[in-house]
Amino acid sequence: MKKSTVILMWGGGTGIISVIFYQILYATAQENSPLRWLNLLILFLGLFIGTMQFRNKVNGGYLSFGEGFKTGFLMVLLITAITLIATIIDMEFLHPDFIDKILAQSRDSMINKGMTEDQIEIGMHYTKMWTTPLMIILFTIIGSIIGGAIFSLITAALCTRKKPIFDDADEVSDNDIPQA
């Protein structure tokens, strides 16, 4: 197995599973429930298992911290690309009312907090400013890369296994040492 195969398989698979999970949450009106945090578990497990597969199937059972981070981060870049494409498709075709729904939820939240009409007006101005398609795409990219980098650091630390300095085949026996 090659490194690129592991990255494509685990990064691509994790990205697709994450998108499907989000669509299920959205379809069941659970996108703001605590269940949404399970998506982080999906992402972490995908990176962890992918890094383990790289260590065991590609790298002979050994992995430096740097190799582990690089492998995880390459998977994160693929997951980010899949998430970005899904977000654009979601906003344009599947749920064109997505931004309107966010704005309505924000207004309801401000009303429930007892804010005055002037405060709500100001709050909605800023909410509209930060919920344009461009800003949502930008936050998707930045959030995915930063969160993914953190997960990659953690999985690299968990999966690191140093290669021994001397392998059994390289060890020197007593017969190989010249006798005086």
C-alpha positions in Angstrom: 0.0 0.0 0.0 1.2 3.5 -0.8 1.0 6.6 1.3 -1.2 8.3 -1.2 -3.6 5.4 -1.1 -3.9 5.7 2.7 -4.5 9.4 2.5 -7.1 9.1 -0.3 -8.9 6.2 1.4 -9.0 7.5 4.9 -9.1 11.3 4.2 -11.7 10.8 1.5 -13.8 8.3 3.4 -13.7 10.4 6.6 -14.8 13.5 4.6 -17.7 11.7 2.9 -18.9 10.1 6.2 -18.7 13.5 7.9 -20.8 15.2 5.2 -23.4 12.4 5.3 -23.6 12.6 9.0 -24.2 16.4 8.8 -26.9 15.9 6.2 -28.6 13.4 8.4 -28.5 15.9 11.3 -29.9 18.6 9.1 -32.6 16.4 7.7 -33.8 15.5 11.2 -33.5 19.2 12.4 -30.7 18.2 14.8 -27.9 20.3 13.3 -27.7 22.5 16.5 -28.2 19.7 19.0 -25.3 18.2 21.0 -25.2 15.3 18.4 -23.3 17.7 16.1 -20.2 17.1 18.3 -20.1 13.5 17.2 -18.8 14.8 13.9 -15.6 15.7 15.7 -15.3 12.2 16.9 -15.8 10.9 13.3 -13.0 13.3 12.1 -10.6 12.3 14.9 -11.2 8.5 14.4 -10.7 8.9 10.7 -7.4 10.7 11.2 -6.3 8.3 13.9 -7.1 5.1 12.0 -5.6 6.6 8.8 -2.4 7.5 10.6 -2.2 4.0 12.1 -2.8 2.4 8.7 0.1 4.5 7.3 2.3 3.5 10.2 1.5 -0.2 10.0 0.9 -0.8 6.3 3.2 1.7 4.6 5.9 2.5 7.1 6.8 -0.9 8.4 5.2 -0.4 11.8 7.2 2.8 12.7 6.3 6.4 12.6 8.1 9.6 13.5 6.0 12.5 14.9 6.7 14.5 11.8 5.6 11.7 9.4 2.4 11.2 11.5 1.6 14.9 11.5 2.2 15.2 7.7 0.1 12.2 7.0 -2.8 13.5 9.2 -2.5 17.0 7.8 -2.7 15.7 4.2 -5.8 13.8 5.1 -7.2 17.1 6.7 -6.6 18.9 3.4 -8.6 16.3 1.6 -11.4 16.4 4.2 -11.5 20.2 4.0 -11.8 20.1 0.2 -14.7 17.6 0.5 -16.4 19.6 3.2 -16.0 22.8 1.2 -17.5 21.3 -1.9 -20.4 19.9 0.2 -20.9 23.2 1.8 -21.2 25.0 -1.5 -23.6 22.4 -2.9 -25.6 22.5 0.3 -26.0 26.3 0.3 -26.7 26.6 -3.4 -28.8 23.5 -4.2 -29.9 21.4 -1.2 -30.7 24.1 1.3 -30.8 27.5 -0.3 -32.6 28.8 2.8 -29.6 27.9 5.0 -28.5 31.5 5.7 -32.1 32.7 6.2 -32.5 29.9 8.8 -29.3 31.0 10.6 -30.6 34.6 10.7 -34.0 33.6 12.0 -32.3 31.5 14.8 -30.1 34.4 15.7 -33.0 36.8 15.9 -35.0 34.3 18.1 -31.9 33.8 20.3 -31.6 37.6 20.8 -35.3 37.9 21.6 -35.1 35.1 24.1 -32.2 36.9 25.8 -34.4 39.9 26.3 -32.5 42.2 24.1 -34.1 45.5 23.0 -35.1 46.1 19.4 -32.1 48.4 18.9 -29.7 45.8 20.2 -31.4 43.2 18.0 -31.0 45.5 15.0 -27.3 45.9 15.7 -26.8 42.2 16.3 -28.6 41.3 13.1 -26.5 43.7 11.2 -23.3 41.9 12.3 -24.9 38.5 12.0 -25.8 39.3 8.3 -22.2 40.5 7.8 -20.7 37.3 9.0 -23.2 34.9 7.3 -22.6 35.6 3.7 -21.7 32.6 1.5 -18.1 33.9 1.2 -17.7 34.2 5.0 -19.2 30.7 5.6 -16.8 29.3 3.0 -13.9 31.1 4.6 -14.8 30.0 8.1 -15.2 26.4 6.8 -11.7 26.4 5.4 -10.0 28.1 8.4 -11.9 26.1 11.0 -11.2 22.8 9.2 -7.5 23.5 8.8 -7.0 24.7 12.4 -9.1 21.9 14.0 -7.5 19.4 11.6 -4.0 20.5 12.5 -4.8 20.1 16.2 -6.2 16.6 15.6 -3.2 15.7 13.4 -0.8 16.7 16.2 -2.7 14.6 18.7 -2.9 11.5 16.3 0.8 11.9 15.5 1.6 11.9 19.2 -0.5 8.8 19.8 0.7 6.9 16.8 4.5 7.6 17.0 6.6 4.5 17.3 10.4 5.0 17.0 12.4 2.7 14.8 15.1 1.0 16.9 18.6 2.2 16.4 19.8 -1.4 15.8 17.7 -4.0 14.1 18.2 -7.7 15.0 19.9 -8.2 11.6 22.3 -5.4 12.2 23.4 -6.5 15.7 27.1 -7.5 16.1 27.7 -10.9 17.5 30.7 -11.9 19.6 32.2 -13.8 16.7 32.4 -10.6 14.6 34.6 -8.8 17.1 38.3 -9.3 16.3 40.2 -11.2 19.1 43.6 -10.0 20.2 
